């Protein structure tokens, strides 16, 4: 059974930083595509960042140069380092895993609130 557990969210002032973690079980982060998505109130869930099994990363334009996705294979954990946070980054952040059959799994989400 695949489980993705996010942590690290919270309340931060604009310009601040947070690091989100996604601890995975039942799936190996190093051989699957892992990503982060977010959903703000009243909006659709949107893509934030992804790291492929080969280590290639890509980002939404809105977070490029501010967010960094990485993984620790030994801990089977994926991270999202966020700096220079803006109020518009406020959302619930979800961890996503996609296997080679394009089956997707989701975590329960962690709230990030950026105050102005």
C-alpha positions in Angstrom: 0.0 0.0 0.0 1.4 3.4 -1.0 1.5 6.1 1.5 2.7 9.6 1.1 2.9 11.8 4.2 3.6 15.5 3.9 5.0 17.6 6.7 6.7 21.0 7.2 3.9 23.3 6.4 3.0 26.3 8.5 2.6 30.0 8.8 5.4 32.2 7.5 5.8 35.9 6.7 6.3 37.0 3.1 9.9 36.6 2.1 10.4 33.7 4.5 11.2 30.1 3.8 9.8 26.7 4.5 10.9 23.1 3.6 8.2 20.6 2.9 8.9 16.9 3.3 7.1 13.9 1.7 7.9 10.6 3.4 7.0 7.7 1.1 6.2 4.1 1.9 5.1 1.4 -0.5 6.8 3.2 -3.4 10.5 4.0 -4.1 11.0 7.7 -4.7 14.2 7.1 -6.7 12.5 5.1 -9.5 9.3 6.9 -9.8 8.4 10.5 -10.8 7.7 12.5 -7.6 6.0 15.9 -7.6 4.4 18.6 -5.6 1.1 20.3 -6.4 -0.9 22.9 -4.6 -4.5 24.1 -4.2 -5.5 27.5 -3.0 -9.0 28.2 -1.8 -11.4 28.4 -4.6 -8.9 27.3 -7.2 -8.0 24.1 -9.0 -5.0 22.0 -7.9 -2.0 23.1 -9.9 1.4 21.7 -10.6 4.4 23.1 -8.7 7.4 20.9 -9.3 8.5 17.4 -10.3 11.6 15.3 -10.2 11.9 12.3 -12.6 13.4 9.0 -11.8 16.4 10.2 -13.7 16.7 13.3 -11.5 15.4 15.8 -14.0 13.5 18.6 -12.4 10.9 20.9 -13.7 8.9 23.7 -12.2 5.9 25.9 -12.7 6.9 29.3 -13.9 5.4 30.9 -10.8 7.9 29.2 -8.5 11.0 28.9 -10.7 14.1 30.2 -9.0 12.3 30.2 -5.6 11.4 26.5 -5.1 13.7 23.5 -5.3 12.6 19.9 -5.4 15.0 17.2 -4.2 15.0 13.7 -2.9 16.9 11.6 -0.4 16.9 8.1 -1.6 18.2 6.6 1.6 15.2 8.2 3.5 12.8 7.6 0.7 11.7 11.2 1.1 11.1 14.1 -1.3 11.5 17.7 -0.3 10.3 21.0 -1.5 12.5 23.9 -0.4 10.7 27.2 -0.7 12.3 30.6 -0.4 11.1 34.2 -0.9 7.6 33.1 -0.2 4.7 35.3 -1.4 1.1 35.5 -0.1 0.0 34.0 -3.4 2.0 30.8 -2.5 -0.7 30.2 0.2 -2.2 26.8 -0.5 -2.5 23.2 0.6 0.6 21.4 -0.8 0.2 17.8 -1.9 2.9 15.3 -2.6 2.3 13.2 -5.8 3.9 10.0 -7.0 3.5 8.5 -10.5 4.7 5.1 -11.4 5.7 3.7 -14.8 2.1 2.7 -15.5 1.1 6.4 -14.9 -0.8 5.4 -11.8 -0.8 8.3 -9.4 -0.8 8.5 -5.6 -1.5 11.5 -3.4 -0.7 12.5 0.1 -3.2 14.2 2.4 -1.6 17.7 2.0 0.0 20.2 4.3 -1.1 23.8 4.7 1.2 26.6 3.8 0.1 30.1 4.7 2.2 33.2 3.8 1.2 36.4 5.5 1.8 39.8 4.0 
